[in-house]
Amino acid sequence: MTTTAAGIRITADTLADGRDIIYFDDAGSALPATRSADARELDPRPSTAHMRQDVLTGEWITVAASRSNRAHLPPAELDPLAPQTASNPSEVPNDYDVVVFENRSPSFGPAHHAIDGVEGIGFERSLESVGRCEVVCFSPAHDGSVANLPTARVRTIIEAWAHRTEALSALPGVAQVFPFENRGQAIGVTLHHPHGQIYAYPYVTPRTQQLLRSIERIGPDLFQQLLEREQASERVLVRGEHFTAFVPFAARWPLEIHLLPHRHVPDLAALSDEERDELAELYPRLLRGLDALYPDPTPYIAAWHQAPVAHRDTVRLHLEITSPRRAEHKLKFLAGSEAAMGAWVGDLVPEQTAAQLRAVL
């Protein structure tokens, strides 16, 4: 057990099948420091999936058949992310504030070791999907959202993201770490419980590869230039001491918010305590703004883009919150142009979206 400078207690344990589980207790939490063991009898973990390369694009596609058996929108009494009870043998043996554990049916892992051939390209190439997938539970409650959690709890979530980013980045074979949250059935969530995930990939993702090519063309100060331009625009939503939130100039989605730190920070683990404190207030404020646009909650993906392990000097940490909601009862679907060709068509003018968001923020 360790305690961070912010007073957040971290306790590591293992589940019945050997998966790691880490408890992150709020500063001043009344929860006990010791946790009981997972007494379930579980089947052996599935073997590590494999990935196949698309020779037309060079992209890797993971084939993880075990994921087809995961829970789908279970009732509250069978919530697999709630603390265990006599009638609900869930994934978490104890009560918690925030908890992280290895995914039972991962897309990457459980094996994590260096592999050769990721950078090459050819016909019918297949490699082991090494890496790791973890689940991050934001609260023991079955319902709710990050937007409405107390600041102290959001601060604990940020500590968990930072801790796991640092630990997963150090695993052999891991090239990039990606924390994210899917919220809402329109996004495709399979569990109502407020939670997110962290993927540790064995390769640099296609989106980040495109970013690296942009940095090569514009220069290593791309993010600083971008920040200064957006700060001078009418698309700024909130500007704090350490972060600026804005609607990007070329927004793809009807609702899209980006958040950039004011200094170069490669990942969440590199944030100072002061930056984490501000983020704990600013992040849920942005999510509440999305929910304030319409009478019911807005579905979204909150994606933390972090520097690959080998590119920490030029890629800056940034958050992208995106939603397909283009009106109260309308969603944007990726049809022919976007899905087939990657050629996006924007439904809303970014400056107008920014004005709407500023009004509710």
C-alpha positions in Angstrom: 0.0 0.0 0.0 1.2 3.5 -0.8 -0.2 7.0 -0.3 0.3 9.8 -2.9 1.2 13.4 -2.1 -2.5 14.2 -2.6 -3.4 11.8 0.1 -4.8 9.1 -2.2 -4.2 5.6 -1.0 -3.3 2.9 -3.5 -3.6 -0.8 -2.6 -2.8 -3.6 -5.1 -4.2 -7.1 -5.0 -5.1 -10.0 -7.3 -8.4 -11.6 -8.3 -9.1 -15.3 -8.1 -7.8 -16.0 -11.6 -4.6 -14.0 -11.1 -5.6 -10.7 -12.7 -4.4 -7.5 -11.0 -6.8 -5.3 -9.2 -5.8 -1.9 -7.7 -7.9 0.1 -5.3 -7.5 4.0 -5.3 -9.1 5.4 -2.1 -10.1 9.1 -2.0 -8.0 11.4 0.2 -9.5 11.0 3.7 -11.6 7.9 2.6 -13.3 6.0 5.4 -12.7 2.7 3.6 -10.4 0.1 5.3 -6.8 -0.1 4.2 -6.9 -3.9 3.9 -9.1 -5.7 1.5 -10.6 -9.2 1.6 -9.5 -11.8 -1.0 -11.5 -12.8 -4.1 -13.1 -16.1 -3.1 -14.7 -16.9 -6.4 -13.9 -20.0 -8.5 -13.2 -18.7 -12.0 -12.3 -20.3 -15.3 -8.8 -19.9 -16.6 -8.1 -16.7 -18.4 -8.5 -16.8 -22.2 -5.3 -17.0 -24.2 -3.9 -13.9 -25.7 -5.7 -12.9 -28.9 -3.9 -12.4 -32.2 -3.9 -9.5 -34.7 -3.9 -9.5 -38.5 -2.5 -6.9 -40.8 -4.5 -5.2 -43.5 -2.0 -5.1 -46.4 -4.0 -2.3 -48.0 -3.4 0.1 -45.1 -0.8 -1.5 -42.9 -3.2 -1.3 -40.0 -3.4 -4.1 -37.4 -6.8 -5.7 -36.6 -7.1 -7.6 -33.3 -9.2 -10.7 -33.4 -10.4 -11.4 -29.8 -13.2 -13.9 -30.0 -13.5 -14.2 -26.2 -15.0 -10.6 -26.1 -18.3 -11.9 -27.6 -19.2 -13.5 -24.2 -19.0 -10.3 -22.1 -21.9 -9.0 -20.2 -24.5 -6.9 -22.0 -26.5 -4.3 -20.1 -27.2 -6.5 -17.0 -29.7 -5.4 -14.3 -28.4 -3.5 -11.3 -28.6 -6.5 -9.0 -26.1 -8.3 -11.4 -23.8 -5.4 -12.1 -20.3 -6.9 -12.6 -18.6 -3.6 -11.6 -20.4 -3.2 -8.3 -18.8 -4.4 -5.0 -19.5 -8.1 -4.5 -22.4 -9.3 -2.5 -23.7 -12.8 -1.6 -26.1 -12.7 -4.6 -23.8 -10.8 -7.0 -20.3 -12.4 -7.5 -19.0 -9.4 -9.3 -15.5 -8.5 -10.4 -14.7 -6.4 -7.4 -14.4 -8.2 -4.0 -14.7 -5.1 -1.8 -16.3 -1.7 -1.5 -14.2 1.0 -3.2 -13.9 4.6 -4.3 -12.1 4.0 -7.6 -10.8 0.6 -8.7 -8.8 -0.6 -11.7 -8.6 -4.3 -12.7 -7.5 -6.3 -15.7 -10.3 -6.9 -18.2 -11.5 -10.5 -18.1 -11.9 -10.7 -21.9 -9.1 -8.3 -23.2 -8.4 -7.2 -26.8 -4.7 -7.1 -25.9 -2.9 -9.3 -23.4 -2.7 -10.8 -20.9 0.7 -11.6 -22.4 3.0 -8.6 -22.6 6.5 -9.0 -24.1 8.4 -7.5 -27.0 7.4 -8.7 -30.4 9.1 -8.3 -33.8 7.5 -7.3 -37.1 5.0 -4.7 -36.0 6.6 -2.0 -38.3 6.7 -4.2 -41.4 4.0 -4.8 -44.0 3.0 -7.8 -46.1 0.4 -10.3 -47.0 -1.4 -12.5 -44.3 0.8 -11.3 -41.5 -0.3 -12.2 -38.0 1.2 -11.4 -34.6 0.2 -12.0 -31.0 -1.9 -9.2 -29.5 0.3 -8.5 -26.6 -0.4 -5.7 -24.2 -3.0 -5.1 -21.6 -6.7 -3.9 -21.2 -7.9 -2.6 -17.9 -11.3 -1.4 -16.5 -11.5 1.7 -14.4 -14.6 2.0 -12.2 -15.3 5.6 -11.3 -17.7 4.9 -8.4 -19.3 1.9 -6.7 -22.8 3.1 -7.6 -24.6 1.4 -10.5 -25.7 4.7 -12.0 -24.3 8.2 -12.4 -21.5 9.8 -14.3 -18.2 11.6 -13.9 -19.9 14.9 -14.5 -21.7 14.7 -11.2 -19.0 13.2 -9.0 -17.4 15.3 -6.3 -14.1 17.0 -7.2 -12.2 14.8 -4.7 -13.4 11.7 -6.5 -12.5 13.0 -9.9 -9.1 13.8 -8.5 -8.8 10.1 -7.5 -9.8 9.0 -11.0 -7.0 11.2 -12.5 -4.5 9.7 -10.0 -5.6 6.2 -11.2 -5.2 7.2 -14.9 -1.7 8.6 -14.2 -0.6 5.6 -12.1 -1.7 3.1 -14.7 -0.3 5.1 -17.6 3.1 5.0 -15.9 2.9 1.3 -15.0 1.6 0.2 -18.4 4.1 2.3 -20.4 6.9 0.4 -18.6 5.6 -3.1 -19.7 7.7 -4.8 -22.4 6.0 -4.7 -25.8 3.8 -1.7 -25.0 4.1 1.1 -27.5 1.2 3.4 -26.4 -1.3 3.8 -23.5 -4.8 5.1 -24.1 -7.3 5.8 -21.3 -10.9 6.5 -22.4 -14.6 6.5 -21.5 -17.6 5.5 -23.6 -20.8 7.0 -22.1 -24.3 6.1 -23.4 -26.0 3.3 -25.3 -25.8 5.4 -28.5 -22.0 5.0 -28.2 -22.3 1.2 -27.7 -21.7 0.8 -24.0 -22.5 -2.7 -22.6 -22.6 -1.7 -18.9 -24.5 1.2 -17.3 -22.1 1.4 -14.4 -19.9 4.6 -14.7 -16.5 3.3 -15.9 -13.8 3.7 -18.5 -11.0 1.6 -19.9 -7.3 1.7 -20.5 -5.7 0.0 -23.5 -2.0 -0.6 -23.8 -1.2 -1.3 -27.4 1.8 -3.2 -29.0 1.9 -0.6 -31.8 1.4 3.2 -32.3 -2.2 3.6 -33.3 -3.2 4.8 -36.8 -4.5 8.2 -35.5 -1.2 8.9 -33.7 0.8 7.9 -36.7 -1.1 10.6 -38.7 -0.2 13.0 -35.9 3.4 12.1 -36.1 3.4 12.8 -39.8 1.9 16.3 -39.1 4.6 17.0 -36.6 7.3 16.1 -39.1 5.8 18.6 -41.6 5.0 21.5 -39.3 7.7 21.1 -36.6 8.2 19.9 -33.1 6.3 22.9 -31.7 3.0 21.9 -33.5 1.0 21.7 -30.3 2.3 25.1 -29.0 1.4 26.7 -32.2 -2.0 25.0 -32.1 -2.7 26.2 -28.5 -1.8 29.8 -29.3 -4.0 29.9 -32.4 -7.0 28.3 -30.6 -6.6 30.6 -27.6 -6.9 33.6 -29.9 -10.0 32.2 -31.6 -13.7 32.5 -30.8 -13.9 28.8 -30.2 -12.4 28.9 -26.7 -14.7 27.5 -24.0 -12.7 27.7 -20.8 -9.2 28.9 -20.1 -7.6 28.0 -16.8 -4.2 28.4 -15.3 -2.9 25.2 -16.7 -5.4 24.1 -19.4 -7.5 25.5 -22.3 -10.7 23.9 -23.6 -12.0 24.7 -27.1 -14.0 23.5 -30.1 -11.3 22.6 -32.7 -11.1 24.5 -36.0 -11.8 21.4 -38.0 -14.2 19.5 -35.8 -15.3 16.2 -37.2 -18.2 15.5 -34.8 -21.3 17.6 -34.2 -20.1 18.0 -30.6 -16.3 18.1 -30.1 -14.2 19.5 -27.3 -10.5 19.5 -27.1 -8.5 20.2 -23.9 -4.7 21.1 -24.1 -2.3 21.7 -21.2 -0.4 25.0 -21.4 3.0 23.3 -21.2 4.4 20.3 -23.0 3.3 17.2 -21.1 3.5 13.8 -22.8 1.0 11.9 -20.7 -1.2 12.0 -17.6 1.6 10.6 -15.4 3.7 13.7 -16.2 1.1 16.2 -14.8 2.0 18.1 -11.7 -0.2 18.0 -8.6 -1.4 21.5 -9.4 -2.3 20.5 -12.9 -4.2 17.4 -11.7 -6.1 19.6 -9.2 -7.3 22.0 -11.9 -8.2 19.1 -14.2 -10.3 17.6 -11.4 -12.5 20.7 -11.6 -12.3 21.5 -15.3 -13.0 18.0 -16.7 -16.4 17.3 -15.1 -17.4 20.9 -15.9 -16.9 20.2 -19.6 -19.0 17.1 -19.3 -21.8 18.9 -17.4 -21.8 21.4 -20.3 -22.5 18.6 -22.8 -25.3 17.4 -20.6 -26.8 20.9 -20.2 -27.4 21.2 -24.0 -30.4 18.9 -24.0 -33.0 17.6 -21.6 -31.4 14.2 -21.3 -27.7 13.2 -21.0 -25.5 13.4 -24.1 -23.6 10.3 -25.2 -19.9 10.8 -25.7 -16.4 9.4 -26.0 -13.7 11.0 -23.8 -10.3 10.0 -25.2 -7.0 10.8 -23.6 -4.5 11.0 -26.5 -1.0 10.4 -24.9 2.5 10.3 -26.4 3.7 6.9 -27.6 6.4 5.5 -25.4 9.0 6.4 -28.0 7.8 9.9 -28.9 7.5 11.8 -25.6 9.3 14.9 -26.8 6.9 16.1 -29.5 3.4 14.6 -28.8 1.5 16.5 -26.1 -1.2 15.0 -24.0 -4.6 16.2 -25.1 -8.2 15.2 -24.4 -10.8 14.9 -27.1 -14.5 14.6 -26.1 -16.7 13.8 -29.0 -20.4 13.1 -29.4 -22.5 12.0 -32.5 -25.4 14.1 -31.1 -26.3 16.8 -33.7 -29.7 17.7 -32.3 -32.0 16.7 -29.4 -33.3 13.7 -31.2 -30.7 13.2 -34.0 -27.4 11.4 -34.1 -24.7 11.5 -36.7 -23.9 8.1 -38.2 -20.7 7.3 -40.0 -22.1 6.5 -43.5 -20.4 6.1 -46.9 -17.9 9.0 -47.0 -16.7 8.8 -43.4 -16.8 5.1 -42.9 -15.6 4.0 -46.3 -13.2 6.8 -47.3 -12.4 8.6 -44.1 -13.6 11.8 -45.7 -15.5 13.6 -43.0 -18.5 16.0 -43.5 -19.2 18.4 -40.6 -22.8 18.8 -39.6 -22.4 22.0 -37.5 -20.2 25.1 -37.7 -17.5 24.8 -34.9 -17.8 28.5 -34.0 -21.6 28.2 -33.5 -21.1 25.0 -31.4 -18.6 26.8 -29.3 -21.1 29.6 -28.6 -23.8 27.1 -27.6 -21.4 25.4 -25.2 -20.1 28.6 -23.7 -23.7 29.6 -22.9 -24.3 26.5 -20.8 -20.8 26.4 -19.3 
